[in-house]
């Protein structure tokens, strides 16, 4: 019997060794030793029962589990860290080289069979197959320079990245020192593992979500007051297949909820909480023009300078509080991640 895609964390921590490793062993690319070592030291039936029980009491959400697992990467030593980095596939693998013999040979160092299912899915979402010929040439040039300098592949958590993000990151990081880039690459490895873990671990039995929630507050900086009565829409972006024969993916925008701010410029409770609060990309739509129209002092023209204010943001950790406010006037706005 196959296991479900996501397992409740309290059930996960009670799985036998083989099932635990089968479910989580792939979060770090071709490096099941990390998950295995965590299990052996904290959950193995060979341990004293008090050690296992203490682990289950200590780890109650996915972030706590990940924080303990990633410690084995940090403490693994340079050689194991390099092995982990070299376990990752080349982002150039699925691209046709621009034609130079050296580029063709470089692209052939990793075969399609070497890519895990997880990496294949993540790379597809970056839509690197849509690179223009000029972009493709630049990508191969920078990628070959990177591998020659650092002796491990360029690694980026590409699940929510565009081809422009990938190119920009590669261009910026190829100039790093070896020590800096090893740290950068290990950080990206942890981010990849974190996103894979979120696909596999659900909140505990009896809990309502992982504990995170989303709030908003709108301040009218022109009048120095809370922006009461402003309409706000919340959208979510989901990645779906393009279905146009290109084997690429696109983002689909879906309205989640609509709100009207209260007398304090806030919502009447969290916008998302419990099982609704999921990692991903979202967008607030603030109807600032409609709000400022009620103030004669705003002197708005027939075509307001600021009418609808879109604010796109990402939620990466379902255990945290994300406060995404707006400070707005008829002519300007700003935001930040608050608390």
C-alpha positions in Angstrom: 0.0 0.0 0.0 1.5 3.4 -1.0 1.8 6.2 1.5 -0.2 9.4 1.0 1.6 12.4 -0.6 1.4 14.3 2.8 1.6 12.6 6.2 0.6 14.2 9.5 3.7 15.0 11.4 2.8 13.1 14.5 2.1 10.0 12.3 5.3 10.6 10.4 7.4 10.5 13.5 6.0 7.1 14.4 6.8 5.4 11.1 9.2 2.5 11.0 12.7 3.2 9.6 12.1 2.0 6.0 8.8 4.0 5.6 10.3 7.2 7.2 13.3 7.1 4.8 11.1 6.2 1.8 9.0 9.3 2.5 11.6 11.9 3.3 14.9 10.4 2.0 14.7 12.4 -1.2 14.3 15.9 0.2 18.1 16.4 0.0 19.1 15.5 -3.5 20.5 11.9 -3.7 21.6 12.3 0.0 19.3 10.1 2.1 22.1 9.9 4.8 20.8 13.2 6.2 17.3 11.9 7.0 18.8 8.5 8.0 21.2 10.1 10.5 18.3 12.2 12.0 16.2 9.1 12.4 19.0 7.0 13.9 19.8 9.7 16.5 16.2 10.6 17.5 13.6 8.1 16.4 15.3 4.7 16.1 13.6 1.8 18.0 17.1 0.9 19.3 17.1 4.1 21.3 15.9 4.5 24.8 12.1 5.1 24.7 12.5 8.4 26.6 14.7 9.8 23.7 12.1 9.0 21.1 9.3 10.4 23.2 11.2 13.6 23.8 11.7 14.0 20.1 8.0 13.6 19.4 7.2 16.1 22.1 9.8 18.6 20.9 8.9 18.4 17.2 5.3 19.4 16.6 5.5 21.2 13.3 7.3 21.0 10.0 9.7 23.9 10.7 10.9 22.3 13.9 11.5 19.1 12.0 13.4 20.8 9.2 15.6 22.9 11.6 16.8 19.6 13.2 17.4 17.9 9.9 19.4 20.7 8.3 21.8 20.7 11.2 23.3 17.5 9.8 24.3 19.4 6.6 25.8 22.2 8.6 27.8 19.8 10.8 28.6 17.3 8.1 32.1 18.6 7.2 33.3 20.1 3.9 33.8 16.8 2.0 30.2 15.7 2.7 28.9 19.1 1.9 30.7 19.1 -1.5 29.3 15.6 -2.2 25.9 17.0 -1.5 26.4 19.9 -3.8 27.7 17.7 -6.6 24.7 15.4 -6.2 22.5 18.2 -7.8 21.8 18.1 -11.5 23.1 20.7 -14.0 20.4 23.3 -14.8 21.7 23.3 -18.3 20.9 19.6 -18.8 17.6 20.1 -20.5 18.8 22.9 -22.8 20.3 22.4 -26.3 23.8 23.8 -26.3 24.4 26.8 -28.5 26.6 24.8 -30.9 30.2 25.0 -29.6 31.8 21.6 -29.2 33.0 22.5 -25.7 29.5 23.5 -24.7 28.1 20.2 -26.1 30.6 18.2 -24.1 29.8 20.2 -20.9 26.1 19.7 -21.4 26.6 15.9 -21.7 28.4 15.5 -18.4 25.0 14.8 -16.7 22.5 12.5 -18.3 18.7 12.8 -18.2 18.6 9.6 -16.2 20.7 11.3 -13.4 17.9 13.7 -12.6 15.5 12.8 -9.8 11.8 13.2 -10.2 11.8 16.1 -7.7 14.5 18.0 -9.7 12.8 17.3 -13.0 9.6 18.8 -11.7 11.3 21.9 -10.2 13.4 22.7 -13.3 10.3 22.4 -15.5 8.6 25.2 -13.4 11.5 27.6 -14.2 10.6 27.3 -18.0 14.2 27.4 -19.1 13.2 25.9 -22.4 11.7 29.3 -23.3 15.2 31.0 -23.3 15.9 32.9 -26.4 19.0 32.0 -28.4 20.9 35.0 -26.9 19.8 34.1 -23.4 20.7 30.4 -24.0 24.2 31.4 -25.1 24.6 33.6 -22.1 23.3 30.9 -19.8 25.7 28.3 -21.1 28.7 30.7 -21.0 28.1 31.6 -17.4 27.2 28.1 -16.3 30.4 26.7 -17.8 32.4 29.5 -16.1 30.7 28.7 -12.8 31.4 25.0 -12.9 35.0 25.5 -13.9 35.6 27.9 -11.0 33.7 26.2 -8.2 33.8 22.5 -9.3 30.1 21.9 -8.4 26.9 22.8 -10.4 25.0 26.0 -10.1 22.2 25.4 -7.6 19.1 27.6 -7.2 15.8 26.8 -5.6 14.0 27.3 -9.0 10.5 26.2 -8.0 9.1 29.7 -8.0 11.8 31.3 -10.1 11.5 32.6 -13.7 14.2 32.2 -16.3 15.1 35.9 -15.6 15.7 35.0 -11.9 17.9 32.1 -12.8 20.0 34.2 -15.3 20.3 37.1 -12.8 21.4 34.8 -9.9 23.9 33.0 -12.1 25.4 36.2 -13.3 25.7 37.6 -9.8 27.0 34.5 -8.1 29.7 33.5 -10.6 31.8 36.4 -9.2 31.7 35.1 -5.6 34.7 33.7 -3.8 34.8 29.9 -3.4 34.0 30.2 0.3 31.1 32.6 -0.3 29.7 30.5 -3.1 29.8 27.3 -1.1 27.8 29.0 1.6 25.3 30.4 -1.1 24.9 26.9 -2.7 24.3 25.2 0.7 21.7 27.8 1.5 19.9 27.0 -1.8 20.2 23.3 -1.1 18.4 23.9 2.3 15.7 25.9 0.5 15.1 23.1 -2.0 14.9 20.6 0.8 12.5 22.8 2.7 10.1 23.1 -0.2 10.2 19.4 -0.8 9.5 18.7 2.9 6.5 21.0 2.7 5.1 18.7 0.0 5.4 15.7 2.2 4.5 16.8 5.8 1.1 17.9 6.9 0.1 19.5 10.2 -0.5 17.4 13.2 -3.6 15.3 13.8 -6.2 17.5 15.5 -4.5 20.8 14.6 -5.9 23.5 12.3 -3.0 24.2 10.0 0.7 24.6 10.8 0.1 27.7 13.0 0.9 30.5 10.5 -1.5 33.3 9.5 -1.7 36.4 7.3 -2.8 39.9 8.3 -3.0 43.3 6.7 -3.2 46.9 7.8 -3.8 50.0 5.6 -2.6 53.4 6.6 -3.7 56.6 4.8 -0.5 58.7 4.9 -2.1 61.7 3.2 -4.7 62.2 6.0 -2.7 60.6 8.8 -5.4 58.1 9.6 -6.2 54.4 9.2 -7.7 53.7 5.8 -11.2 52.6 6.9 -13.6 51.2 4.3 -11.0 50.3 1.6 -11.8 47.2 -0.5 -9.0 44.6 -0.7 -9.0 41.5 -2.8 -6.6 38.5 -2.1 -5.5 36.3 -5.0 -3.4 33.2 -5.1 -1.1 32.1 -7.9 -1.0 28.3 -8.7 1.4 26.8 -11.2 -0.3 24.7 -13.8 0.6 23.1 -17.1 0.4 25.4 -20.1 -1.2 22.7 -22.3 0.1 24.3 -25.4 2.5 21.6 -26.5 5.6 23.4 -25.1 6.0 21.3 -22.0 6.1 24.5 -19.9 4.1 25.7 -17.0 2.3 29.0 -16.2 0.8 30.7 -13.2 -3.0 30.7 -12.8 -4.5 33.6 -10.7 -7.5 32.8 -8.5 -9.5 35.1 -6.2 -9.4 33.8 -2.7 -11.3 36.4 -0.6 -12.5 40.0 -0.6 -12.4 42.3 2.4 -13.4 45.8 3.6 -11.0 47.4 6.1 -12.5 48.3 9.5 -12.3 51.6 11.4 -8.7 50.8 12.4 -7.7 50.1 8.7 -7.4 46.4 9.5 -9.3 43.3 8.5 -11.6 41.7 11.0 -9.2 38.9 11.8 -6.5 37.1 9.7 -7.0 37.0 6.0 -5.6 33.4 6.0 -5.2 31.1 8.9 -5.5 27.4 9.8 -5.6 25.0 6.9 -6.2 27.9 4.4 -2.7 29.3 5.1 -0.5 27.6 2.6 2.9 28.4 1.2 2.9 30.0 -2.3 2.6 33.2 -4.2 -0.2 35.7 -3.4 -1.4 39.2 -4.4 -3.2 41.9 -2.6 -5.3 44.3 -4.7 -6.0 47.6 -2.9 -8.7 49.8 -4.4 -6.9 53.0 -3.3 -8.6 55.2 -5.9 -12.1 54.4 -4.7 -11.0 55.0 -1.1 -9.5 58.4 -1.8 -12.4 59.6 -3.9 -14.4 60.2 -0.7 -11.9 62.9 0.4 -12.4 66.2 -1.4 -9.0 67.3 -0.2 -7.4 64.6 -2.3 -8.2 66.6 -5.5 -8.2 63.5 -7.6 -8.4 63.9 -11.3 -10.6 61.9 -13.6 -7.7 59.5 -14.1 -6.2 59.0 -10.6 -2.4 58.7 -10.4 -2.9 55.6 -8.1 -6.1 53.7 -8.6 -5.7 50.0 -8.0 -2.5 49.1 -6.2 -1.3 45.5 -6.7 1.1 43.9 -4.2 2.5 40.5 -5.0 4.2 38.6 -2.2 5.3 35.1 -1.2 4.5 32.9 1.8 7.4 30.5 2.4 6.8 29.2 5.9 3.3 28.0 7.0 4.3 28.1 10.7 4.9 31.9 10.8 2.9 35.1 11.0 3.1 37.2 7.8 1.9 40.8 8.2 1.8 42.6 4.8 0.6 46.2 5.3 0.2 49.2 2.9 1.1 52.8 3.6 -0.7 54.8 0.8 -1.5 58.3 -0.4 -3.0 59.3 -3.7 0.5 59.6 -5.1 2.7 57.0 -3.4 2.7 53.7 -1.5 5.1 51.5 0.4 5.1 48.2 2.1 7.2 45.8 4.2 7.0 42.5 6.0 5.7 43.5 9.5 5.0 41.5 12.6 
